[in-house]
């Protein structure tokens, strides 16, 4: 049962993310009138995070920011997956918009180098966390109708979150802080 539910939840997560990634990249990013205010808003939001120039501090900031997003993806399942879906589609849209916009300005190579090295691990963690969120939503739904135990499901998934998602996020933050900037400088 777990494997089937997990596979379906990952597929749903990927479908939502990819759909909104493509909307961000192909619909909004090429339209400068639509993209520019959104890019400015994203830059302002990122600026508000006060990211450090020290790679070690930056790594911790990125890790905590991504951990917060992953927790929303997972625990958002407690409200029938509404929060999980919203966080997932928002991240898909923003990443698609930024990558599409960057590709239009700087080319595909820089765009890919800026996201792929750490994104492999970060996005994997997000997809796993969102799949867990959708599984939790299913469990809440089943419990409401008398055939599930959402607390037990949350506990089991929480242990997997700690042993799988958190290490992936830590690795992604390390790569994003120490390796991605070096690679970006090499292609600029």
Secondary structure, DSSP 4 states (H G I P E B T S, - for coil): -HHHHHHHHHHHHHHHHHHHHHIIIIIITT-HHHHHHHHHHHHHHHHHT---SSHHHHHHHHHHHHHHHHHHHHHGGGGTTHHHHHHHHHHHHHHHHHHHHHHHHH-HHHHHHHHHHHHHHHHHHHHHHHHHHHHHHHHHHHHHTTS--HHHHHHHHHHHIIIIIHHHHHHHHHIIIIIHHHHHHHH-
